[in-house]
Amino acid sequence: MLLCQQKFSTDYTALLETLAHTDNLLLIQDLDGVCMPLVNDPLTRRLSPDYLRAAHALTPEFYVLTNGEHIGRRGINHLVDKALQQSGHGQYLPGLAAGGVQWQDHFGSVNHPGVSQAELDFLLSLAARFRTALQATLSSAPFDLAASDVTAILDAAILDNPVSPTININSCFSALQQDSDHIRRLQEATQSILMAALTEAEQQGLADSFFIHYAPNLGQGPDGERVKWATSADLGTTDFQFMLKGAVKEVGVLVILNRFYHRISGHYPLGADFNARQAPRDHSALLQLARDHFDPALMPRVVGVGDTLTSQPDPQHPATRLRGGSDRGFLSLVQALGEAFQSDNAVLFVDSSGGELTRPAIDPRRLASDPWQAAAGITDADDPLHLNFVFPGGYQQYTAFFCSLADKRAPSGE
């Protein structure tokens, strides 16, 4: 079967057989919401030991691509050690974190190609400042939260990631009684906190170093990513990430492919030092870069797996759709590479609405009869990104499939 021709398929048996017998395979996967549930407090996340063993068995055909980080108190490596009840095991998740600027191999060796010391120093200073600013916000009108509540919220909300410090407002929702008007005001205040950090970066000579990533979002606007404001039906943007420019997932696809080609050919098509900071940021330019440098005969079948996509009418122009989500860019590039290189790539979507966050869900009962309505809020009939296979059962359903795939391909990954 041609994977790229499928739409909203749940024929996992056919998908498994096709991938099991693919000679040249590259699996690029997001993490939160895909192999573990979305939660209000990132410190409560858990990874399955079976999933980690499967990921190790699929090495070197498997890489992660996430906006989270490998390292730090809230990093994925801490979750891996906890799941396996040891460290130094050589079973860390290889690939790119922090949107594409933090590389790690499966031994846990981490580096930040293309990132200056001045940028790293500035990023490391932000978590404390974010905490002070958010504390002042939550303690004053219109929120006026008790000091004990504020302290507990801050401990969960301020993500002291080394290269992508983040304010995650999930932990505020209970204290705000899920009130969408208050949540919108908090979103606006949080955006202002990060905008102030951008201004300070400019004053320190780092004007072209950073940007703000919103997750989920409504795609790109004239001033950057669009915030998805809270409504009574959807709480919208929850993560406000201060990130390095170039740290966008679609660029990470080419970084991973460059290393993948070196493994199978001994040659880096884009150069040994190619990194996300050097790459173009436009979809068409990234695709052309791939066309110009990657040998079609060596191009693998690329399977992209994500969970964060949005599609909704533009409030100002209802006939127009606003499409976004932090996985849209990289999944769109995976699809485009498949078309350009005729490699029959596939896009897999995992429904992450079953976690602690309010998100649009896939209705499995309507997939066959009315797939666009079944995936309302996620995609639409005119969406250029096609979801070839979907996992309405969430991360549990996907990780079971992933483990089955590892069992079938284990000999090539040992």
Secondary structure, 3 states (H helix, E strand, C coil): CCHHHCCCECCHHHHHHHHHCCCCEEEEECCECCCECCCCCHHHCCCCHHHHHHHHHCCCCEEEECCCCCCCCCCHHHHHHHHHCCCCCCCCCCEEECCCCEEECCCCCEECCCCCHHHHHHHHCHHHHHHHHHHHHHHCCCCCCCHHHHHHHHHHHEECCCCCCEEEHHHHCCCCCCCHHHHHHHHHHHHHHHHHHHHHHHHCCCCCCEEEEEECEEEEECCEEEECCCCCCCCCCCEEEEEECCCCHHHHHHHHHHHHHHHHHCCCCCCCCCCCCCCCCCHHHHHHHHHHHCCHHHCCEEEEEECCCEEEECCCCCCCEEEECCCHHHHHHHHHHHHHHCCCCEEEEECCCCCCCCCCCCCHHHCCCCHHHHCCCCCCCCCCCCCCEEECCHHHHHHHHHHHHHHHHHHHHC
